[in-house]
Amino acid sequence: MATGNGAVTRRGFGKWAAAGLGTVAVAGTAGFATFEALGHRDKRLRLKNASAPEVTGANSLGAHAAARGLLFGAAVDPELLDIEGIALGHTDDAYTQLFVEQTRILVAENAMKWFALRPAADRFDFSKADRMMGFALLTGKVVRGHNLCWHEGLPSWFTKTVNKDNARQILIDHIRTVAGRFRGRLQSWDVVNEAIWLEDGRPDGLRKWPWLEMIGPEYIELAFRTAAEADPQAKLTYNDYGIETEAPDEAAKREQVLALLKRLKANGVPIGALGVQSHLHAAGEQPGAGLREFLKEVAALGLEVYITEMDVVSARIDGGKAGRDQATAKVYGDYASLMLADPSVKMLLTWGLSSGHSWVNEPDQRMKRFPDIWSEGPLPFDDDDRPTEAFWALRGAFDGAPPRVRAAS
């Protein structure tokens, strides 16, 4: 509840915290609980780092992007956000401050994936996703959804429960429940994620995974049409990686992604955008003419383009930390400038904001499969939440981008 001086009362926060959070049964309502209209509040928050004017306020990444009609944002872990402090008008938490100060759009790193939302086949848990939505409301952020259909991130019950007889209905029910819960509240949805995998050898390039094997190639159209019925306002997106550089395998994958987009458009599928993940490596092949031509062909289909998950790995770069930082910043500047030169590109999100919370540096079981990608500074802020050289390079790319009429919404 907003008071006359713009603060949020404890009673108001309690009403917010109780609204719509927790576990719901599949058979229950899928509607998202209505929050009180608290309005845009980030300028009223008392932030410990507000004394850094060179990177905050009008000098933030979000503000520089918005000045060119673009949206800047990042993937967030809602469990790390000090939402209680935000609701009371003050936070000293550096992670939370970065998202308040720098972003205009948010995406959940994991909170909207299957494993996070579905602890059991007959039960949904929206608590983490709702926490992020509450933060977005309190701070005036836009949100995009990630993701409704992916070969990874599936819960443990999936392989024991889903089969050819029920797969179609389970996919429909999931999308109806999840997209329907946030109906009208999201800028876009990654409906299908990473469906192309050339190594599987199919002529259409599609990845061999459960939905393909149990439903057939039509699962992609089914997912988009179901999402459009559940949330007709969201921009429905196909999202993929490994299509950015001039490496032969990435050029071949670009061709298959473009072919998929053309098939979807020819069949009248309600797709509105392509997400280019943009996980890049400073020591590898870099983007060039092939990507520029690809963007033109995607735009010719009437689709917007979003940079959805950008970060830059600097492993195998010589010159110590300084050399790695410079190489990372160069990739940020060059890549963002190339992409943003095309008017179809409406937004850029990094996969996190600070390197201390970057997935490429997590020493967990998943990362043991990638022992060579440890990177000191893959994001615009370092482990201590200070701006890296990549911050300045990215901000410069925003400043050099041709102006859009308005930010995507």
C-alpha positions as a Markdown table, in Angstrom:
| # | Residue | x | y | z |
|---|---|---|---|---|
| 1 | Met | 0.0 | 0.0 | 0.0 |
| 2 | Ala | 1.5 | 3.3 | -1.0 |
| 3 | Thr | 1.4 | 6.1 | 1.5 |
| 4 | Gly | 1.4 | 9.8 | 0.9 |
| 5 | Asn | 5.2 | 10.1 | 1.0 |
| 6 | Gly | 5.8 | 7.2 | -1.4 |
| 7 | Ala | 6.8 | 4.6 | 1.3 |
| 8 | Val | 5.4 | 1.2 | 1.5 |
| 9 | Thr | 3.9 | 0.2 | 4.9 |
| 10 | Arg | 4.5 | -3.1 | 6.6 |
| 11 | Arg | 0.8 | -3.8 | 6.3 |
| 12 | Gly | 1.0 | -3.1 | 2.6 |
| 13 | Phe | 4.0 | -5.4 | 2.2 |
| 14 | Gly | 2.2 | -8.1 | 4.1 |
| 15 | Lys | -0.8 | -7.9 | 1.8 |
| 16 | Trp | 1.6 | -8.1 | -1.2 |
| 17 | Ala | 3.5 | -11.1 | 0.2 |
| 18 | Ala | 0.4 | -13.0 | 0.9 |
| 19 | Ala | -1.1 | -12.5 | -2.6 |
| 20 | Gly | -0.9 | -15.4 | -5.0 |
| 21 | Leu | 2.2 | -17.0 | -3.6 |
| 22 | Gly | 2.8 | -20.7 | -2.9 |
| 23 | Thr | 1.8 | -24.1 | -4.3 |
| 24 | Val | -1.4 | -24.6 | -6.3 |
| 25 | Ala | -2.9 | -27.8 | -7.7 |
| 26 | Val | -3.3 | -28.3 | -11.4 |
| 27 | Ala | -7.0 | -28.3 | -11.0 |
| 28 | Gly | -6.9 | -24.9 | -9.2 |
| 29 | Thr | -7.1 | -21.5 | -10.6 |
| 30 | Ala | -4.3 | -20.5 | -13.0 |
| 31 | Gly | -5.0 | -16.8 | -12.7 |
| 32 | Phe | -2.2 | -14.6 | -11.3 |
| 33 | Ala | -3.3 | -12.9 | -8.0 |
| 34 | Thr | -3.8 | -9.1 | -8.3 |
| 35 | Phe | -1.2 | -6.9 | -6.6 |
| 36 | Glu | -2.1 | -3.5 | -5.3 |
| 37 | Ala | -1.0 | -0.8 | -7.7 |
| 38 | Leu | 2.2 | 0.4 | -6.1 |
| 39 | Gly | 3.5 | 2.1 | -9.2 |
| 40 | His | 7.1 | 2.8 | -10.4 |
| 41 | Arg | 9.1 | 3.2 | -7.2 |
| 42 | Asp | 12.8 | 2.6 | -8.0 |
| 43 | Lys | 13.6 | 6.4 | -7.9 |
| 44 | Arg | 12.2 | 6.6 | -4.4 |
| 45 | Leu | 14.3 | 3.8 | -3.0 |
| 46 | Arg | 17.2 | 4.6 | -0.7 |
| 47 | Leu | 20.1 | 2.7 | -2.1 |
| 48 | Lys | 23.5 | 2.3 | -0.5 |
| 49 | Asn | 25.3 | 2.7 | -3.9 |
| 50 | Ala | 23.4 | 5.8 | -4.9 |
| 51 | Ser | 26.6 | 7.8 | -4.6 |
| 52 | Ala | 28.0 | 6.2 | -7.9 |
| 53 | Pro | 26.3 | 8.6 | -10.4 |
| 54 | Glu | 28.6 | 7.6 | -13.2 |
| 55 | Val | 26.9 | 4.3 | -13.5 |
| 56 | Thr | 23.4 | 4.8 | -12.0 |
| 57 | Gly | 20.4 | 6.9 | -12.8 |
| 58 | Ala | 20.7 | 8.6 | -16.2 |
| 59 | Asn | 24.1 | 6.9 | -16.6 |
| 60 | Ser | 22.8 | 3.3 | -16.1 |
| 61 | Leu | 22.7 | 0.7 | -18.8 |
| 62 | Gly | 18.9 | 0.8 | -18.7 |
| 63 | Ala | 18.7 | 4.5 | -19.2 |
| 64 | His | 21.2 | 4.6 | -22.0 |
| 65 | Ala | 19.4 | 1.8 | -23.8 |
| 66 | Ala | 16.0 | 3.5 | -23.3 |
| 67 | Ala | 17.4 | 6.8 | -24.8 |
| 68 | Arg | 17.7 | 4.9 | -28.1 |
| 69 | Gly | 14.3 | 3.2 | -27.8 |
| 70 | Leu | 15.8 | -0.1 | -26.6 |
| 71 | Leu | 15.2 | -2.3 | -23.5 |
| 72 | Phe | 18.1 | -3.5 | -21.4 |
| 73 | Gly | 17.7 | -6.1 | -18.7 |
| 74 | Ala | 19.1 | -9.3 | -17.2 |
| 75 | Ala | 18.3 | -12.7 | -15.9 |
| 76 | Val | 17.6 | -12.7 | -12.2 |
| 77 | Asp | 17.4 | -15.2 | -9.3 |
| 78 | Pro | 14.3 | -14.1 | -7.3 |
| 79 | Glu | 15.6 | -15.9 | -4.2 |
| 80 | Leu | 18.5 | -13.5 | -4.0 |
| 81 | Leu | 16.4 | -10.3 | -4.2 |
| 82 | Asp | 15.7 | -8.3 | -1.1 |
| 83 | Ile | 12.1 | -7.8 | -1.9 |
| 84 | Glu | 11.2 | -7.1 | 1.7 |
| 85 | Gly | 13.6 | -4.2 | 1.8 |
| 86 | Ile | 12.3 | -2.9 | -1.6 |
| 87 | Ala | 8.7 | -3.0 | -0.3 |
| 88 | Leu | 9.8 | -1.0 | 2.8 |
| 89 | Gly | 11.6 | 1.6 | 0.6 |
| 90 | His | 15.3 | 0.7 | 1.5 |
| 91 | Thr | 17.8 | -2.0 | 0.7 |
| 92 | Asp | 21.6 | -2.4 | 1.3 |
| 93 | Asp | 21.7 | -5.6 | -0.8 |
| 94 | Ala | 24.1 | -5.1 | -3.7 |
| 95 | Tyr | 22.6 | -7.8 | -5.9 |
| 96 | Thr | 19.1 | -6.2 | -5.5 |
| 97 | Gln | 20.5 | -2.7 | -6.1 |
| 98 | Leu | 22.0 | -3.7 | -9.4 |
| 99 | Phe | 18.7 | -4.9 | -10.8 |
| 100 | Val | 16.9 | -1.8 | -9.5 |
| 101 | Glu | 19.4 | 0.6 | -10.9 |
| 102 | Gln | 20.4 | -1.0 | -14.2 |
| 103 | Thr | 17.5 | -2.9 | -15.7 |
| 104 | Arg | 14.2 | -2.1 | -17.4 |
| 105 | Ile | 13.3 | -5.7 | -18.2 |
| 106 | Leu | 13.8 | -9.0 | -16.2 |
| 107 | Val | 13.8 | -12.6 | -17.1 |
| 108 | Ala | 13.9 | -15.5 | -14.6 |
| 109 | Glu | 17.1 | -17.5 | -14.7 |
| 110 | Asn | 15.4 | -20.6 | -13.5 |
| 111 | Ala | 12.1 | -19.7 | -11.7 |
| 112 | Met | 9.8 | -20.3 | -14.7 |
| 113 | Lys | 11.4 | -23.5 | -16.0 |
| 114 | Trp | 9.6 | -26.8 | -15.6 |
| 115 | Phe | 11.7 | -28.2 | -12.7 |
| 116 | Ala | 11.1 | -25.0 | -10.7 |
| 117 | Leu | 7.4 | -24.8 | -11.4 |
| 118 | Arg | 6.3 | -28.5 | -11.2 |
| 119 | Pro | 7.5 | -30.4 | -8.1 |
| 120 | Ala | 5.0 | -33.1 | -9.1 |
| 121 | Ala | 3.0 | -34.0 | -12.2 |
| 122 | Asp | -0.2 | -32.9 | -10.6 |
| 123 | Arg | 1.1 | -29.8 | -8.7 |
| 124 | Phe | 2.5 | -26.4 | -9.6 |
| 125 | Asp | 4.7 | -24.2 | -7.3 |
| 126 | Phe | 4.7 | -20.5 | -8.5 |
| 127 | Ser | 6.3 | -19.1 | -5.3 |
| 128 | Lys | 9.7 | -18.2 | -7.0 |
| 129 | Ala | 8.1 | -16.9 | -10.2 |
| 130 | Asp | 5.6 | -14.9 | -8.2 |
| 131 | Arg | 8.4 | -13.4 | -6.1 |
| 132 | Met | 10.1 | -12.1 | -9.3 |
| 133 | Met | 6.7 | -10.7 | -10.5 |
| 134 | Gly | 6.3 | -8.9 | -7.2 |
| 135 | Phe | 9.7 | -7.3 | -7.4 |
| 136 | Ala | 9.0 | -6.2 | -11.0 |
| 137 | Leu | 5.8 | -4.6 | -9.8 |
| 138 | Leu | 7.4 | -2.8 | -6.9 |
| 139 | Thr | 10.2 | -1.5 | -9.1 |
| 140 | Gly | 8.4 | -0.8 | -12.3 |
| 141 | Lys | 10.2 | -3.4 | -14.4 |
| 142 | Val | 8.9 | -5.3 | -17.5 |
| 143 | Val | 9.2 | -9.1 | -17.5 |
| 144 | Arg | 9.7 | -11.8 | -20.1 |
| 145 | Gly | 9.0 | -15.5 | -19.6 |
| 146 | His | 11.6 | -18.2 | -20.0 |
| 147 | Asn | 10.6 | -20.9 | -21.0 |
| 148 | Leu | 7.6 | -23.1 | -21.8 |
| 149 | Cys | 9.2 | -26.0 | -23.8 |
| 150 | Trp | 12.9 | -27.0 | -23.5 |
| 151 | His | 14.8 | -30.3 | -23.6 |
| 152 | Glu | 16.6 | -29.5 | -20.3 |
| 153 | Gly | 15.3 | -28.4 | -17.0 |
| 154 | Leu | 12.7 | -31.2 | -16.8 |
| 155 | Pro | 11.6 | -32.5 | -13.4 |
| 156 | Ser | 12.5 | -36.0 | -12.2 |
| 157 | Trp | 9.0 | -37.3 | -12.6 |
| 158 | Phe | 8.9 | -36.4 | -16.3 |
| 159 | Thr | 10.4 | -39.6 | -17.8 |
| 160 | Lys | 8.3 | -41.8 | -15.5 |
| 161 | Thr | 5.0 | -40.0 | -16.3 |
| 162 | Val | 5.0 | -38.6 | -19.8 |
| 163 | Asn | 4.5 | -41.0 | -22.8 |
| 164 | Lys | 3.1 | -41.0 | -26.3 |
| 165 | Asp | -0.5 | -41.3 | -25.0 |
| 166 | Asn | -0.5 | -38.3 | -22.7 |
| 167 | Ala | 2.4 | -36.1 | -23.9 |
| 168 | Arg | 0.3 | -33.8 | -26.0 |
| 169 | Gln | -2.2 | -33.1 | -23.2 |
| 170 | Ile | 0.5 | -32.6 | -20.6 |
| 171 | Leu | 2.3 | -30.0 | -22.8 |
| 172 | Ile | -1.0 | -28.2 | -23.5 |
| 173 | Asp | -2.0 | -28.2 | -19.8 |
| 174 | His | 1.5 | -26.9 | -18.7 |
| 175 | Ile | 1.4 | -24.0 | -21.2 |
| 176 | Arg | -2.2 | -23.1 | -20.4 |
| 177 | Thr | -1.5 | -23.1 | -16.7 |
| 178 | Val | 1.8 | -21.2 | -16.7 |
| 179 | Ala | 1.2 | -18.7 | -19.5 |
| 180 | Gly | -2.4 | -18.3 | -18.4 |
| 181 | Arg | -1.3 | -17.4 | -14.8 |
| 182 | Phe | 0.8 | -14.5 | -16.1 |
| 183 | Arg | -1.7 | -13.5 | -18.9 |
| 184 | Gly | -1.3 | -9.9 | -19.8 |
| 185 | Arg | 1.7 | -9.3 | -17.5 |
| 186 | Leu | 4.7 | -10.4 | -19.7 |
| 187 | Gln | 6.3 | -8.6 | -22.6 |
| 188 | Ser | 7.3 | -12.0 | -24.2 |
| 189 | Trp | 7.6 | -15.7 | -23.7 |
| 190 | Asp | 10.3 | -18.0 | -24.9 |
| 191 | Val | 7.8 | -20.6 | -26.0 |
| 192 | Val | 10.2 | -23.2 | -27.5 |
| 193 | Asn | 13.9 | -23.2 | -26.5 |
| 194 | Glu | 16.8 | -24.8 | -28.4 |
| 195 | Ala | 14.8 | -27.0 | -30.7 |
| 196 | Ile | 17.6 | -27.2 | -33.4 |
| 197 | Trp | 20.5 | -29.6 | -32.9 |
| 198 | Leu | 22.3 | -30.5 | -36.1 |
| 199 | Glu | 24.2 | -33.3 | -34.5 |
| 200 | Asp | 21.1 | -35.5 | -34.4 |
| 201 | Gly | 21.2 | -35.7 | -38.2 |
| 202 | Arg | 17.6 | -34.9 | -39.1 |
| 203 | Pro | 17.0 | -33.2 | -42.4 |
| 204 | Asp | 14.9 | -30.5 | -40.6 |
| 205 | Gly | 17.6 | -30.0 | -38.0 |
| 206 | Leu | 15.2 | -30.7 | -35.1 |
| 207 | Arg | 16.6 | -32.0 | -31.8 |
| 208 | Lys | 15.6 | -35.6 | -30.9 |
| 209 | Trp | 14.1 | -35.2 | -27.5 |
| 210 | Pro | 10.9 | -36.3 | -25.7 |
| 211 | Trp | 8.4 | -33.9 | -27.2 |
| 212 | Leu | 9.6 | -34.7 | -30.7 |
| 213 | Glu | 9.6 | -38.4 | -30.1 |
| 214 | Met | 6.3 | -38.5 | -28.4 |
| 215 | Ile | 4.3 | -35.9 | -30.3 |
| 216 | Gly | 6.3 | -35.3 | -33.6 |
| 217 | Pro | 7.6 | -32.1 | -35.2 |
| 218 | Glu | 4.2 | -30.5 | -34.8 |
| 219 | Tyr | 4.9 | -30.1 | -31.0 |
| 220 | Ile | 6.5 | -26.7 | -31.9 |
| 221 | Glu | 3.3 | -25.4 | -33.6 |
| 222 | Leu | 1.2 | -26.8 | -30.8 |
| 223 | Ala | 3.3 | -25.0 | -28.2 |
| 224 | Phe | 3.0 | -21.6 | -29.9 |
| 225 | Arg | -0.7 | -21.9 | -30.7 |
| 226 | Thr | -1.4 | -22.9 | -27.1 |
| 227 | Ala | 0.7 | -20.1 | -25.7 |
| 228 | Ala | -1.2 | -17.6 | -28.0 |
| 229 | Glu | -4.5 | -18.7 | -26.6 |
| 230 | Ala | -3.2 | -18.5 | -23.0 |
| 231 | Asp | -1.7 | -15.1 | -23.4 |
| 232 | Pro | -2.5 | -13.3 | -26.6 |
| 233 | Gln | -0.6 | -10.1 | -25.5 |
| 234 | Ala | 2.8 | -11.6 | -25.0 |
| 235 | Lys | 5.3 | -11.6 | -27.9 |
| 236 | Leu | 5.9 | -15.3 | -28.6 |
| 237 | Thr | 9.5 | -16.1 | -29.2 |
| 238 | Tyr | 11.7 | -19.0 | -30.5 |
| 239 | Asn | 15.0 | -18.9 | -28.6 |
| 240 | Asp | 18.3 | -20.5 | -29.5 |
| 241 | Tyr | 22.1 | -20.4 | -29.2 |
| 242 | Gly | 25.1 | -21.1 | -31.3 |
| 243 | Ile | 23.9 | -19.1 | -34.3 |
| 244 | Glu | 25.9 | -15.9 | -33.8 |
| 245 | Thr | 29.4 | -16.4 | -35.2 |
| 246 | Glu | 31.0 | -17.2 | -38.6 |
| 247 | Ala | 32.1 | -20.7 | -37.5 |
| 248 | Pro | 30.8 | -23.2 | -40.1 |
| 249 | Asp | 28.7 | -25.1 | -37.6 |
| 250 | Glu | 27.0 | -22.0 | -36.4 |
| 251 | Ala | 26.4 | -20.8 | -39.9 |
| 252 | Ala | 24.7 | -24.1 | -40.7 |
| 253 | Lys | 22.6 | -23.9 | -37.6 |
| 254 | Arg | 21.5 | -20.4 | -38.6 |
| 255 | Glu | 20.2 | -21.8 | -41.8 |
| 256 | Gln | 18.1 | -24.4 | -40.0 |
| 257 | Val | 16.8 | -21.9 | -37.5 |
| 258 | Leu | 15.8 | -19.6 | -40.4 |
| 259 | Ala | 14.1 | -22.6 | -42.2 |
| 260 | Leu | 12.2 | -23.3 | -39.0 |
| 261 | Leu | 11.0 | -19.7 | -38.7 |
| 262 | Lys | 9.9 | -19.7 | -42.4 |
| 263 | Arg | 7.9 | -22.9 | -41.8 |
| 264 | Leu | 6.2 | -21.5 | -38.8 |
| 265 | Lys | 5.3 | -18.3 | -40.6 |
| 266 | Ala | 4.1 | -20.2 | -43.7 |
| 267 | Asn | 1.8 | -22.2 | -41.5 |
| 268 | Gly | 0.3 | -19.2 | -39.8 |
| 269 | Val | 1.9 | -20.0 | -36.4 |
| 270 | Pro | 1.6 | -17.0 | -34.0 |
| 271 | Ile | 5.3 | -16.3 | -33.6 |
| 272 | Gly | 6.4 | -12.8 | -33.0 |
| 273 | Ala | 10.2 | -12.8 | -32.3 |
| 274 | Leu | 13.5 | -14.7 | -32.4 |
| 275 | Gly | 15.7 | -14.8 | -29.3 |
| 276 | Val | 19.4 | -15.0 | -30.0 |
| 277 | Gln | 21.0 | -16.1 | -26.8 |
| 278 | Ser | 24.5 | -14.7 | -27.4 |
| 279 | His | 26.7 | -16.8 | -25.1 |
| 280 | Leu | 30.0 | -15.8 | -26.7 |
| 281 | His | 33.6 | -16.7 | -26.3 |
| 282 | Ala | 36.3 | -14.1 | -26.6 |
| 283 | Ala | 38.9 | -16.6 | -27.9 |
| 284 | Gly | 36.6 | -18.2 | -30.6 |
| 285 | Glu | 35.1 | -17.2 | -33.9 |
| 286 | Gln | 33.2 | -13.9 | -33.8 |
| 287 | Pro | 30.0 | -12.7 | -35.5 |
| 288 | Gly | 30.2 | -11.0 | -38.9 |
| 289 | Ala | 28.5 | -10.7 | -42.3 |
| 290 | Gly | 26.6 | -14.0 | -41.9 |
| 291 | Leu | 24.8 | -12.8 | -38.8 |
| 292 | Arg | 24.0 | -9.4 | -40.4 |
| 293 | Glu | 22.4 | -11.1 | -43.4 |
| 294 | Phe | 20.5 | -13.5 | -41.1 |
| 295 | Leu | 19.0 | -10.6 | -39.2 |
| 296 | Lys | 17.7 | -9.1 | -42.4 |
| 297 | Glu | 16.1 | -12.3 | -43.4 |
| 298 | Val | 14.5 | -12.7 | -39.9 |
| 299 | Ala | 13.2 | -9.1 | -40.1 |
| 300 | Ala | 11.7 | -9.8 | -43.6 |
| 301 | Leu | 9.5 | -12.5 | -41.9 |
| 302 | Gly | 8.0 | -9.7 | -39.7 |
| 303 | Leu | 9.7 | -10.9 | -36.6 |
| 304 | Glu | 11.4 | -8.9 | -33.9 |
| 305 | Val | 14.8 | -10.0 | -32.6 |
| 306 | Tyr | 15.9 | -10.1 | -28.9 |
| 307 | Ile | 19.4 | -10.6 | -27.5 |
| 308 | Thr | 18.2 | -12.8 | -24.6 |
| 309 | Glu | 21.1 | -14.3 | -22.6 |
| 310 | Met | 24.4 | -12.4 | -23.4 |
| 311 | Asp | 27.6 | -13.2 | -21.6 |
| 312 | Val | 31.2 | -13.5 | -22.7 |
| 313 | Val | 33.6 | -16.2 | -21.7 |
| 314 | Ser | 37.3 | -15.2 | -21.6 |
| 315 | Ala | 39.1 | -18.5 | -20.9 |
| 316 | Arg | 42.2 | -19.1 | -23.0 |
| 317 | Ile | 42.8 | -15.4 | -23.4 |
| 318 | Asp | 46.4 | -14.3 | -22.7 |
| 319 | Gly | 47.5 | -11.2 | -20.8 |
| 320 | Gly | 46.1 | -12.0 | -17.3 |
| 321 | Lys | 43.0 | -10.4 | -15.9 |
| 322 | Ala | 43.6 | -7.1 | -17.8 |
| 323 | Gly | 43.9 | -9.0 | -21.1 |
| 324 | Arg | 40.8 | -11.0 | -20.4 |
| 325 | Asp | 38.8 | -7.9 | -19.4 |
| 326 | Gln | 39.8 | -6.1 | -22.5 |
| 327 | Ala | 39.0 | -9.0 | -24.7 |
| 328 | Thr | 35.6 | -9.4 | -23.1 |
| 329 | Ala | 34.8 | -5.7 | -23.4 |
| 330 | Lys | 35.7 | -5.8 | -27.1 |
| 331 | Val | 33.3 | -8.6 | -27.8 |
| 332 | Tyr | 30.5 | -6.8 | -25.9 |
| 333 | Gly | 31.1 | -3.6 | -27.8 |
| 334 | Asp | 31.5 | -5.2 | -31.3 |
| 335 | Tyr | 28.7 | -7.7 | -30.9 |
| 336 | Ala | 26.2 | -5.3 | -29.5 |
| 337 | Ser | 27.0 | -2.7 | -32.1 |
| 338 | Leu | 26.6 | -5.2 | -34.9 |
| 339 | Met | 23.3 | -6.5 | -33.6 |
| 340 | Leu | 21.8 | -3.1 | -32.6 |
| 341 | Ala | 22.6 | -1.6 | -36.0 |
| 342 | Asp | 19.6 | -3.7 | -37.3 |
| 343 | Pro | 16.3 | -2.1 | -36.4 |
| 344 | Ser | 14.6 | -5.4 | -35.8 |
| 345 | Val | 16.7 | -5.9 | -32.6 |
| 346 | Lys | 14.6 | -4.4 | -29.8 |
| 347 | Met | 16.2 | -5.4 | -26.6 |
| 348 | Leu | 19.4 | -6.8 | -25.0 |
| 349 | Leu | 19.5 | -8.9 | -21.8 |
| 350 | Thr | 22.6 | -10.3 | -20.2 |
| 351 | Trp | 22.5 | -13.6 | -18.3 |
| 352 | Gly | 22.9 | -12.0 | -15.0 |
| 353 | Leu | 24.5 | -8.7 | -14.1 |
| 354 | Ser | 27.6 | -9.5 | -11.9 |
| 355 | Ser | 30.2 | -12.2 | -12.4 |
| 356 | Gly | 29.8 | -13.6 | -8.9 |
| 357 | His | 26.4 | -14.8 | -9.9 |
| 358 | Ser | 27.1 | -16.0 | -13.4 |
| 359 | Trp | 26.2 | -19.5 | -14.4 |
| 360 | Val | 29.6 | -19.9 | -16.3 |
| 361 | Asn | 31.4 | -19.6 | -13.0 |
| 362 | Glu | 29.3 | -22.0 | -10.9 |
| 363 | Pro | 31.4 | -25.0 | -9.7 |
| 364 | Asp | 28.4 | -27.3 | -9.6 |
| 365 | Gln | 27.9 | -30.7 | -11.3 |
| 366 | Arg | 26.6 | -29.1 | -14.5 |
| 367 | Met | 29.7 | -27.0 | -15.0 |
| 368 | Lys | 32.0 | -30.0 | -14.6 |
| 369 | Arg | 31.1 | -30.8 | -18.1 |
| 370 | Phe | 32.6 | -27.5 | -19.2 |
| 371 | Pro | 35.9 | -27.3 | -17.3 |
| 372 | Asp | 37.5 | -24.8 | -19.7 |
| 373 | Ile | 35.0 | -22.0 | -19.6 |
| 374 | Trp | 35.8 | -20.4 | -16.2 |
| 375 | Ser | 35.8 | -16.7 | -16.8 |
| 376 | Glu | 36.7 | -13.8 | -14.5 |
| 377 | Gly | 34.4 | -11.2 | -16.0 |
| 378 | Pro | 31.6 | -12.5 | -18.3 |
| 379 | Leu | 29.1 | -9.8 | -17.3 |
| 380 | Pro | 29.0 | -5.9 | -17.0 |
| 381 | Phe | 29.7 | -6.0 | -13.2 |
| 382 | Asp | 32.5 | -7.9 | -11.4 |
| 383 | Asp | 32.3 | -10.2 | -8.3 |
| 384 | Asp | 32.2 | -7.1 | -6.1 |
| 385 | Asp | 29.4 | -5.5 | -8.2 |
| 386 | Arg | 31.7 | -2.8 | -9.7 |
| 387 | Pro | 31.4 | -2.0 | -13.4 |
| 388 | Thr | 33.8 | -3.8 | -15.7 |
| 389 | Glu | 35.2 | -2.7 | -19.0 |
| 390 | Ala | 32.3 | -4.6 | -20.5 |
| 391 | Phe | 29.9 | -2.2 | -18.9 |
| 392 | Trp | 31.4 | 0.8 | -20.7 |
| 393 | Ala | 31.6 | -1.1 | -24.0 |
| 394 | Leu | 28.0 | -2.1 | -23.8 |
| 395 | Arg | 26.9 | 1.4 | -22.8 |
| 396 | Gly | 28.8 | 2.8 | -25.7 |
| 397 | Ala | 27.1 | 0.4 | -28.1 |
| 398 | Phe | 23.7 | 1.6 | -26.8 |
| 399 | Asp | 24.8 | 5.2 | -27.4 |
| 400 | Gly | 25.9 | 4.3 | -31.0 |
| 401 | Ala | 22.7 | 2.4 | -31.9 |
| 402 | Pro | 20.2 | 4.0 | -34.4 |
| 403 | Pro | 17.2 | 5.2 | -32.4 |
| 404 | Arg | 14.1 | 3.2 | -32.3 |
| 405 | Val | 10.7 | 4.9 | -32.1 |
| 406 | Arg | 10.1 | 3.4 | -28.7 |
| 407 | Ala | 11.3 | 0.6 | -26.4 |
| 408 | Ala | 9.7 | -2.8 | -27.1 |
| 409 | Ser | 6.7 | -3.4 | -24.8 |
